[in-house]
Amino acid sequence: MLLKKWEYCLPIFACMLAFALRYHFLVTYRYPMMIHEQDAVGYMVVAKNIFQLQPLDTAGRPPGYPLVIALFALLPVDLEYAARLASIFMDALTVLPLFILARIYLSRIPALAVCLLWAFFSFSLIFTTSPLSQSSYLCYLLWGIVLLHQGVEKNGKGWLCGAGILFALSYLARPEGFVGFVCGFLVCLLPLIGKGNFNRKKVAAPLVFLLGFLLLAGPYLISLHNHIGQWALSPLTESHVKTADVVLTLNAKGELKKTGTGGSVWKDYYGTVPVFIDAVWANIKAFSRVYYSTFPIWMHLVSWAGMVILLWGRRAKNFIYMLILLAVTSPNYIVTIPKTHSYIYPIFTVMFVCFIAFFETAAKGVWRVVEKFRPVMKSAVYEAGLSVLLLLVVSYVSFGFYKQADANYQSPELVRQVMLTEKIYKGAGEIIKNNSQKNDVIMTRWGLVGYFADRPVITLPKGGVKEVVDYGRKNGARFLLIDTNSVLSRRQELIELLGPLEGKPVNPAYGIEVLSGNYFPDLGGFVIYRYLLK
């Protein structure tokens, strides 16, 4: 095994520290679920089905992260808190495979330094208290890479089967995980070619890896195929390519367009190859800006120097495992999604390994120079010096990370989002809950409102007022929520429906009546309509 037994104490300590930090922010800032977290509603629905041993809906969220939520749901906490605990737990658990991965390139003290940087990483401290899937995805992915490395090095079938299972879990947490599986499969194929000849003795390696992957991912892929009528990696491909608003635009008949299939989705949206290339390049530049804004310039320079070091000499052959962490972000450059840190989350693990690699190599260089003058110095002196150097660097960076995370939780923008949730989305949801039956459907742009109301939701489409109102009626809506945020940002054509906030009556031809309305200065307002029964 790569690690000595006592070395496990180092990542376990870092893992406990990482969990403690994330739990501190979770209990200190007990904010309600906000718009940027509303995907969690779908994950919790799947987790509830798992917990109750009910069939899973493959049109919804994949089960990789809900599996962990279901485990934490065994605790005496509500489902949302279980989802938040699952997220911070998996992010803290990421430290364990990260340490083993770092040990492929670094000695034990620098590998621990990598883990401590992850434990204090500002974005992780900010993001992982949200009940979302990125932490579970990254944890599965790192474990898969670690087992893959062991399997390839030792030609161990058990390691490779385990790696396939972990890559399957990463895919079942997020669709990008499929790219990791493809990369892992290619890595398994490399040993088949030795000295220009096909090596038949190692042909079982990729097959075992594939078998491990299909054990978990296979049933999900088949179920997804049966549901949507075609082979696909995700039921959300079209909305990610065209954006949800394009997919939700009503046609002349007041209906949503039928979902595209296969390559037609890409062709319909991009049209030509040059347009597609321009869009991809624009996405890459946008994500690059997000990445470079995360750290000061000196950290980027050090990490780039560290990457050059890792690509130099004998360690270069193992850099392929780091490339997997870079490759899995590639699907996010060809779709239309928000340009946020969460979509490039795996890259930060690579950055920290490269960052620390620079300091380890610098320390080795200094040690060689010192040895020329003091050849009898013991290696313990070198390790002590390296430890002090890394302690100073990690402490300085970690202190900055912590301050940045704490400042974000108290930032005026986030506090405004909290108030917006409390007054608008939660407030409207509670009004609907108190004036409806359990199965009454709400038409709203925000699934979060349905969560607070504990009522089913259909998404508010784009179109004229009459067409949108009629669409809701045809699809069984009992309530219609119109809020200033959704109208002013993406549904300007529905601004007429905000009229009651200014004392204007609603057009009786629409067949809806005002149930409630409220307006809050600096936040906006909402109007809840109820469909009149005919």
C-alpha positions as CSV (number, residue, x, y, z in Angstrom):
1,M,0.0,0.0,0.0
2,L,1.1,3.5,-0.7
3,L,0.9,4.7,2.9
4,K,2.4,3.4,6.1
5,K,-0.1,2.7,8.8
6,W,0.8,5.6,11.0
7,E,0.5,8.0,8.1
8,Y,-3.2,7.6,8.1
9,C,-3.3,9.8,11.3
10,L,-2.3,12.8,9.2
11,P,-5.2,12.9,6.7
12,I,-7.7,11.8,9.5
13,F,-6.6,14.8,11.5
14,A,-7.0,17.1,8.4
15,C,-10.4,15.5,7.7
16,M,-11.7,16.1,11.2
17,L,-10.4,19.7,11.1
18,A,-12.1,20.2,7.7
19,F,-15.4,18.9,9.0
20,A,-15.2,21.1,12.2
21,L,-14.6,24.2,10.1
22,R,-17.5,23.5,7.8
23,Y,-19.8,22.6,10.7
24,H,-18.8,25.8,12.4
25,F,-20.1,27.9,9.5
26,L,-23.2,25.7,9.2
27,V,-24.3,26.2,12.7
28,T,-23.1,29.8,13.0
29,Y,-25.0,31.0,9.9
30,R,-28.3,29.1,9.9
31,Y,-29.6,30.7,6.7
32,P,-32.7,29.4,4.9
33,M,-32.4,27.6,1.6
34,M,-31.9,30.2,-1.2
35,I,-32.3,30.4,-4.9
36,H,-28.7,29.3,-5.7
37,E,-29.4,26.2,-3.6
38,Q,-32.8,25.2,-5.0
39,D,-31.4,22.3,-7.0
40,A,-31.3,20.7,-3.5
41,V,-35.1,20.3,-3.6
42,G,-34.7,17.7,-6.4
43,Y,-31.9,15.9,-4.5
44,M,-34.0,15.7,-1.3
45,V,-36.9,14.2,-3.2
46,V,-34.7,11.4,-4.5
47,A,-33.2,11.0,-1.0
48,K,-36.6,10.7,0.5
49,N,-37.5,8.0,-2.1
50,I,-34.3,6.1,-1.2
51,F,-35.0,6.4,2.5
52,Q,-38.6,5.1,2.0
53,L,-37.4,2.4,-0.4
54,Q,-39.5,3.9,-3.2
55,P,-38.8,3.7,-7.0
56,L,-36.4,6.5,-8.3
57,D,-37.5,8.9,-11.0
58,T,-34.6,9.0,-13.6
59,A,-36.1,12.2,-15.0
60,G,-35.0,13.9,-11.8
61,R,-31.7,14.2,-10.0
62,P,-29.3,11.2,-10.1
63,P,-28.8,9.3,-6.9
64,G,-25.1,9.7,-6.2
65,Y,-25.5,12.5,-3.7
66,P,-29.0,11.6,-2.4
67,L,-27.6,8.3,-1.2
68,V,-25.5,10.2,1.3
69,I,-28.5,12.4,2.3
70,A,-30.5,9.3,3.0
71,L,-27.8,8.0,5.4
72,F,-27.8,11.3,7.3
73,A,-31.6,11.3,7.3
74,L,-31.3,8.5,9.8
75,L,-30.2,11.1,12.3
76,P,-32.9,13.0,14.3
77,V,-32.8,16.0,12.0
78,D,-35.0,17.3,9.2
79,L,-34.2,16.4,5.6
80,E,-32.7,19.8,4.6
81,Y,-30.3,19.7,7.5
82,A,-29.4,16.1,6.7
83,A,-28.6,17.3,3.1
84,R,-26.4,20.0,4.5
85,L,-24.6,17.6,6.8
86,A,-24.1,15.2,3.9
87,S,-22.5,18.0,1.9
88,I,-20.0,19.1,4.5
89,F,-19.2,15.5,5.5
90,M,-18.4,14.5,1.9
91,D,-16.3,17.6,1.4
92,A,-14.3,16.9,4.6
93,L,-14.0,13.3,3.5
94,T,-12.4,14.5,0.3
95,V,-9.2,15.1,2.3
96,L,-8.5,11.4,2.6
97,P,-8.2,10.5,-1.1
98,L,-6.6,13.9,-1.7
99,F,-3.8,13.0,0.7
100,I,-3.2,9.6,-1.0
101,L,-3.2,11.3,-4.4
102,A,-0.8,14.0,-3.2
103,R,1.5,11.2,-1.8
104,I,2.0,10.0,-5.4
105,Y,3.9,13.2,-6.1
106,L,4.9,14.5,-2.7
107,S,6.4,13.4,0.6
108,R,4.1,13.0,3.7
109,I,4.5,16.5,5.2
110,P,3.8,18.3,1.9
111,A,0.8,16.0,1.3
112,L,-0.6,17.0,4.7
113,A,-0.1,20.6,3.7
114,V,-2.2,20.1,0.6
115,C,-5.0,18.7,2.8
116,L,-4.8,21.6,5.3
117,L,-5.2,24.0,2.4
118,W,-8.3,22.1,1.3
119,A,-9.6,22.2,4.9
120,F,-9.4,26.0,4.9
121,F,-10.2,26.6,1.3
122,S,-12.4,29.7,1.3
123,F,-14.8,28.7,-1.5
124,S,-15.2,25.2,0.0
125,L,-16.1,26.8,3.4
126,I,-18.6,29.0,1.7
127,F,-20.1,26.5,-0.8
128,T,-20.3,23.2,1.0
129,T,-22.9,24.3,3.6
130,S,-25.3,24.3,0.7
131,P,-27.0,21.0,0.1
132,L,-25.6,20.4,-3.4
133,S,-23.8,17.5,-5.1
134,Q,-20.3,18.9,-6.0
135,S,-18.7,17.7,-2.8
136,S,-19.9,14.1,-3.1
137,Y,-19.0,14.1,-6.8
138,L,-15.4,15.2,-6.0
139,C,-15.0,12.8,-3.2
140,Y,-16.1,9.9,-5.3
141,L,-13.9,11.1,-8.2
142,L,-10.8,11.3,-6.1
143,W,-11.3,7.9,-4.5
144,G,-11.8,6.5,-8.1
145,I,-8.5,8.1,-9.2
146,V,-6.6,6.7,-6.2
147,L,-7.9,3.2,-6.7
148,L,-7.2,3.4,-10.4
149,H,-3.6,4.3,-9.7
150,Q,-3.2,1.4,-7.4
151,G,-4.8,-1.0,-9.9
152,V,-2.7,0.1,-12.8
153,E,0.6,0.1,-10.7
154,K,-0.1,-3.4,-9.2
155,N,-2.3,-4.8,-12.0
156,G,-4.8,-5.5,-9.3
157,K,-8.2,-6.5,-10.5
158,G,-9.9,-5.7,-7.2
159,W,-8.5,-2.2,-7.2
160,L,-9.7,-1.6,-10.8
161,C,-13.2,-2.9,-10.1
162,G,-13.4,-0.7,-7.1
163,A,-12.2,2.3,-9.2
164,G,-14.9,1.6,-11.7
165,I,-17.5,1.6,-9.0
166,L,-16.3,4.9,-7.6
167,F,-16.2,6.5,-11.1
168,A,-19.8,5.3,-11.5
169,L,-20.7,7.0,-8.2
170,S,-19.1,10.2,-9.4
171,Y,-21.2,10.0,-12.6
172,L,-24.3,9.3,-10.6
173,A,-23.5,12.5,-8.6
174,R,-22.9,14.7,-11.6
175,P,-22.9,14.0,-15.4
176,E,-19.4,15.3,-15.8
177,G,-18.2,12.2,-13.9
178,F,-18.7,10.2,-17.2
179,V,-15.7,12.0,-18.6
180,G,-13.7,10.8,-15.6
181,F,-14.8,7.3,-16.4
182,V,-13.7,7.6,-20.0
183,C,-10.3,9.0,-18.9
184,G,-9.9,6.1,-16.4
185,F,-10.7,3.6,-19.1
186,L,-8.1,5.1,-21.4
187,V,-5.5,4.9,-18.6
188,C,-6.4,1.2,-18.2
189,L,-5.7,0.7,-21.9
190,L,-2.2,2.2,-21.8
191,P,-0.5,-0.9,-20.2
192,L,-1.8,-3.0,-23.1
193,I,0.8,-1.5,-25.3
194,G,4.3,-2.4,-24.3
195,K,7.3,-1.8,-26.4
196,G,5.2,-1.4,-29.4
197,N,3.5,-4.8,-29.0
198,F,0.0,-5.7,-27.8
199,N,0.2,-7.0,-24.2
200,R,-2.6,-9.6,-23.9
201,K,-1.8,-10.4,-20.3
202,K,-3.2,-7.1,-19.2
203,V,-6.3,-7.1,-21.4
204,A,-8.5,-7.9,-18.3
205,A,-7.7,-4.5,-16.6
206,P,-9.9,-2.3,-18.7
207,L,-12.7,-5.0,-18.8
208,V,-12.7,-5.2,-15.0
209,F,-12.7,-1.4,-14.7
210,L,-15.6,-1.3,-17.2
211,L,-17.5,-4.0,-15.3
212,G,-17.2,-2.0,-12.0
213,F,-18.6,1.1,-13.7
214,L,-21.5,-0.7,-15.3
215,L,-22.5,-2.4,-12.0
216,L,-23.8,0.9,-10.8
217,A,-24.1,3.1,-13.8
218,G,-25.6,0.5,-16.1
219,P,-29.0,0.2,-14.5
220,Y,-29.3,4.0,-14.3
221,L,-28.4,4.4,-18.0
222,I,-30.9,1.8,-19.1
223,S,-33.6,3.4,-16.9
224,L,-32.8,6.8,-18.3
225,H,-33.0,5.4,-21.9
226,N,-36.4,3.8,-21.2
227,H,-37.7,7.1,-19.8
228,I,-36.6,9.5,-22.5
229,G,-36.5,7.1,-25.4
230,Q,-32.8,7.6,-26.3
231,W,-29.4,7.0,-24.9
232,A,-28.2,10.0,-23.0
233,L,-26.0,10.8,-20.0
234,S,-28.4,13.3,-18.4
235,P,-32.1,14.2,-18.7
236,L,-31.1,17.9,-18.5
237,T,-28.9,18.1,-21.6
238,E,-31.2,20.3,-23.6
239,S,-31.8,22.9,-20.9
240,H,-28.0,23.0,-20.3
241,V,-27.3,23.6,-23.9
242,K,-30.1,26.0,-24.8
243,T,-30.7,27.4,-21.3
244,A,-33.9,26.7,-19.3
245,D,-35.6,29.8,-20.6
246,V,-35.2,28.8,-24.3
247,V,-36.6,25.3,-23.5
248,L,-39.5,26.8,-21.5
249,T,-40.6,29.3,-24.2
250,L,-44.2,28.7,-25.4
251,N,-44.8,28.2,-29.1
252,A,-47.7,29.7,-31.1
253,K,-50.0,27.0,-29.8
254,G,-49.2,27.9,-26.2
255,E,-47.3,24.7,-25.7
256,L,-43.7,23.9,-25.0
257,K,-41.6,22.6,-27.8
258,K,-40.9,18.9,-27.8
259,T,-37.5,18.0,-26.3
260,G,-34.8,17.5,-28.9
261,T,-32.8,14.3,-29.4
262,G,-29.2,13.5,-29.8
263,G,-27.1,15.9,-31.9
264,S,-30.2,17.8,-33.0
265,V,-30.1,19.7,-29.7
266,W,-26.6,21.0,-30.4
267,K,-27.3,21.7,-34.1
268,D,-30.6,23.6,-33.4
269,Y,-28.9,25.9,-30.9
270,Y,-25.4,26.5,-32.3
271,G,-26.2,26.0,-36.0
272,T,-22.6,25.9,-37.3
273,V,-19.2,24.7,-36.1
274,P,-17.7,28.2,-36.0
275,V,-20.5,29.4,-33.7
276,F,-20.0,26.4,-31.5
277,I,-16.2,27.0,-31.3
278,D,-16.8,30.7,-30.5
279,A,-19.2,29.8,-27.7
280,V,-16.8,27.2,-26.2
281,W,-13.9,29.7,-26.3
282,A,-16.1,32.3,-24.6
283,N,-17.0,29.8,-21.9
284,I,-13.3,28.9,-21.3
285,K,-12.4,32.5,-20.9
286,A,-15.2,33.2,-18.5
287,F,-14.3,30.2,-16.3
288,S,-10.7,31.2,-16.5
289,R,-11.6,34.6,-15.0
290,V,-13.5,32.9,-12.2
291,Y,-10.4,30.7,-11.5
292,Y,-7.9,33.4,-11.5
293,S,-10.0,35.7,-9.3
294,T,-10.0,33.0,-6.6
295,F,-6.3,33.4,-5.5
296,P,-3.8,36.2,-5.5
297,I,-1.3,36.4,-8.4
298,W,1.6,35.1,-6.4
299,M,-0.3,31.8,-5.6
300,H,-1.0,31.3,-9.3
301,L,2.7,31.9,-10.2
302,V,3.8,29.4,-7.6
303,S,1.3,26.8,-8.7
304,W,2.3,27.1,-12.3
305,A,5.9,26.7,-11.3
306,G,4.9,23.6,-9.3
307,M,3.0,22.1,-12.3
308,V,6.2,22.5,-14.4
309,I,8.1,20.7,-11.7
310,L,5.7,17.8,-11.6
311,L,5.8,17.5,-15.3
312,W,9.6,17.3,-15.2
313,G,11.4,14.0,-14.5
314,R,10.1,10.7,-13.3
315,R,7.0,12.1,-11.7
316,A,5.7,13.2,-15.1
317,K,4.3,9.7,-15.9
318,N,1.9,10.0,-13.0
319,F,0.6,13.4,-13.9
320,I,-2.0,11.7,-16.1
321,Y,-4.1,11.2,-12.9
322,M,-4.1,14.9,-12.3
323,L,-5.2,15.5,-15.9
324,I,-8.3,13.5,-15.1
325,L,-9.3,16.2,-12.6
326,L,-8.8,18.8,-15.3
327,A,-10.6,16.8,-18.0
328,V,-13.8,16.3,-16.0
329,T,-14.5,20.1,-16.2
330,S,-14.6,20.0,-20.1
331,P,-18.4,19.4,-20.4
332,N,-19.0,22.7,-18.7
333,Y,-17.3,24.6,-21.5
334,I,-19.7,23.3,-24.1
335,V,-23.0,24.1,-22.4
336,T,-24.7,27.3,-21.2
337,I,-24.5,27.4,-17.4
338,P,-23.6,30.0,-14.8
339,K,-19.9,30.7,-14.6
340,T,-19.2,29.8,-11.0
341,H,-16.5,28.1,-9.0
342,S,-18.7,25.0,-8.4
343,Y,-18.4,23.9,-12.0
344,I,-14.6,23.8,-11.9
345,Y,-14.4,22.4,-8.4
346,P,-11.9,19.6,-9.1
347,I,-9.3,22.0,-10.6
348,F,-8.6,23.4,-7.1
349,T,-7.3,20.1,-5.9
350,V,-4.8,20.1,-8.7
351,M,-3.8,23.7,-7.9
352,F,-3.1,22.9,-4.3
353,V,-0.9,19.9,-5.1
354,C,1.1,22.0,-7.6
355,F,1.3,24.9,-5.2
356,I,2.9,22.7,-2.4
357,A,5.1,20.9,-4.9
358,F,6.9,24.1,-5.6
359,F,7.8,24.6,-1.9
360,E,8.9,21.0,-1.5
361,T,11.2,21.2,-4.5
362,A,12.6,24.6,-3.3
363,A,13.3,23.1,0.1
364,K,15.1,20.2,-1.5
365,G,17.2,22.6,-3.4
366,V,18.2,24.5,-0.3
367,W,19.0,21.2,1.5
368,R,21.4,20.1,-1.3
369,V,23.2,23.4,-1.0
370,V,23.4,23.2,2.8
371,E,24.7,19.6,2.6
372,K,27.7,20.7,0.6
373,F,28.8,22.7,3.6
374,R,27.4,20.4,6.4
375,P,27.4,16.9,4.9
376,V,26.8,15.2,8.3
377,M,23.4,16.9,8.8
378,K,20.6,14.4,9.3
379,S,17.5,14.1,7.2
380,A,15.4,14.9,10.3
381,V,16.8,18.5,10.1
382,Y,15.6,18.8,6.5
383,E,12.1,17.5,7.4
384,A,11.9,19.9,10.3
385,G,12.9,22.8,8.1
386,L,10.4,21.8,5.4
387,S,7.7,21.4,8.1
388,V,8.4,24.9,9.4
389,L,8.4,26.4,5.9
390,L,5.1,24.7,5.0
391,L,3.6,25.6,8.4
392,L,4.3,29.3,7.7
393,V,2.9,29.2,4.2
394,V,-0.2,27.2,5.0
395,S,-0.9,29.3,8.1
396,Y,-0.7,32.5,6.1
397,V,-2.9,31.2,3.3
398,S,-5.4,29.5,5.5
399,F,-5.9,32.6,7.7
400,G,-6.7,34.5,4.6
401,F,-9.1,31.8,3.4
402,Y,-10.9,31.8,6.7
403,K,-11.3,35.5,6.8
404,Q,-12.6,35.6,3.2
405,A,-15.2,32.8,4.0
406,D,-16.4,34.5,7.1
407,A,-16.7,37.9,5.4
408,N,-18.7,36.3,2.6
409,Y,-21.3,34.9,5.1
410,Q,-21.7,38.4,6.4
411,S,-21.6,40.2,3.1
412,P,-24.5,42.7,2.3
413,E,-25.3,40.8,-0.9
414,L,-25.7,37.4,0.8
415,V,-27.6,39.0,3.7
416,R,-29.9,40.6,1.1
417,Q,-30.4,37.1,-0.5
418,V,-31.4,35.8,2.9
419,M,-33.9,38.5,3.4
420,L,-35.2,38.0,-0.1
421,T,-35.8,34.3,0.7
422,E,-37.5,35.0,4.0
423,K,-39.8,37.7,2.7
424,I,-40.6,36.7,-0.9
425,Y,-40.1,33.0,-1.5
426,K,-40.7,31.6,2.0
427,G,-43.3,34.2,2.7
428,A,-45.3,33.4,-0.5
429,G,-44.8,29.7,0.1
430,E,-46.3,29.8,3.6
431,I,-49.3,31.8,2.4
432,I,-50.0,29.3,-0.3
433,K,-49.6,26.4,2.1
434,N,-52.1,27.9,4.5
435,N,-54.7,28.4,1.7
436,S,-54.4,25.2,-0.3
437,Q,-54.8,21.5,-0.3
438,K,-51.8,19.0,-0.3
439,N,-52.0,18.3,-4.0
440,D,-52.7,21.8,-5.3
441,V,-50.1,22.8,-8.0
442,I,-48.2,26.1,-8.0
443,M,-46.9,27.6,-11.2
444,T,-43.8,29.6,-10.4
445,R,-40.3,30.1,-11.7
446,W,-38.8,29.0,-8.4
447,G,-39.0,25.4,-7.2
448,L,-37.9,26.8,-3.9
449,V,-41.5,28.2,-3.4
450,G,-42.9,24.7,-3.8
451,Y,-40.4,23.5,-1.1
452,F,-41.6,26.1,1.4
453,A,-45.2,25.5,0.5
454,D,-44.8,21.7,0.5
455,R,-46.8,21.7,-2.7
456,P,-46.0,20.4,-6.3
457,V,-44.7,22.9,-8.8
458,I,-44.7,23.4,-12.6
459,T,-42.2,25.9,-14.0
460,L,-43.4,29.3,-15.2
461,P,-42.8,29.4,-19.0
462,K,-42.0,32.4,-21.2
463,G,-44.7,33.9,-23.3
464,G,-47.6,36.3,-23.3
465,V,-49.7,36.8,-20.2
466,K,-52.8,35.0,-21.6
467,E,-50.7,32.2,-23.0
468,V,-48.8,31.7,-19.7
469,V,-52.0,31.7,-17.6
470,D,-53.7,29.3,-20.0
471,Y,-50.6,27.0,-19.9
472,G,-50.9,26.8,-16.1
473,R,-54.6,26.0,-16.3
474,K,-54.1,23.3,-18.9
475,N,-51.4,21.7,-16.7
476,G,-53.5,21.7,-13.5
477,A,-52.1,24.7,-11.7
478,R,-54.2,26.0,-8.8
479,F,-51.9,28.9,-7.9
480,L,-49.7,31.3,-9.9
481,L,-46.9,33.1,-8.2
482,I,-45.5,36.2,-9.9
483,D,-42.5,38.0,-8.2
484,T,-40.5,41.0,-9.2
485,N,-37.3,39.1,-9.3
486,S,-38.5,36.6,-12.0
487,V,-40.3,39.3,-14.0
488,L,-37.6,41.9,-14.1
489,S,-34.8,39.4,-14.9
490,R,-36.3,36.9,-17.3
491,R,-40.1,37.3,-17.6
492,Q,-40.6,41.0,-18.6
493,E,-43.5,40.1,-20.7
494,L,-45.5,39.3,-17.6
495,I,-45.0,42.6,-15.9
496,E,-48.8,43.3,-16.2
497,L,-49.3,40.6,-13.6
498,L,-47.4,42.7,-11.0
499,G,-50.1,45.4,-11.4
500,P,-51.9,44.6,-8.1
501,L,-48.7,45.8,-6.2
502,E,-49.6,49.3,-7.5
503,G,-53.4,48.9,-6.9
504,K,-54.2,47.9,-10.5
505,P,-56.9,45.2,-11.1
506,V,-56.2,42.0,-12.9
507,N,-57.9,41.5,-16.3
508,P,-61.0,39.3,-15.5
509,A,-60.6,37.6,-18.9
510,Y,-57.6,35.7,-17.5
511,G,-59.8,33.7,-15.1
512,I,-57.6,34.3,-12.0
513,E,-58.0,36.3,-8.8
514,V,-55.5,37.8,-6.4
515,L,-55.1,35.7,-3.3
516,S,-52.3,37.8,-1.7
517,G,-49.6,40.4,-2.6
518,N,-46.9,42.1,-0.7
519,Y,-44.1,44.5,-1.5
520,F,-40.8,45.2,0.4
521,P,-38.6,48.2,-0.3
522,D,-35.2,47.2,-1.6
523,L,-36.3,43.6,-2.0
524,G,-39.3,43.6,-4.3
525,G,-42.6,41.9,-4.0
526,F,-44.9,39.1,-5.1
527,V,-48.5,38.5,-6.2
528,I,-50.2,35.2,-5.6
529,Y,-53.0,34.4,-8.0
530,R,-55.6,31.7,-7.6
531,Y,-57.2,30.1,-10.6
532,L,-61.0,30.5,-10.7
533,L,-62.9,27.3,-10.9
534,K,-65.1,26.9,-14.0
